[in-house]
Amino acid sequence: MKRKQIVSLVVLLMILPLLSGCWTLVVAGAGAYGGYKMKENGYTLQNPITKEKKSNK
């Protein structure tokens, strides 16, 4: 049981640096670049919460 706790603690300590701000910026940059490339190919993003425009017909 003690060995399992030590292994869990070591794994947790190894994962913590990956959750730092630098990695967050890298992931956000990759997402922005992916969105930019999709926009280049004609894909658009729709907001699911939009106000409907009233037509004056």
Number of C-alpha atoms within 10 A of each C-alpha: 5 7 8 9 10 11 11 12 12 11 11 11 11 10 11 9 11 11 9 10 10 11 12 12 11 11 12 12 12 12 12 12 12 12 15 12 12 13 12 10 9 7 11 10 8 7 7 6 6 7 7 6 6 6 5 4 3
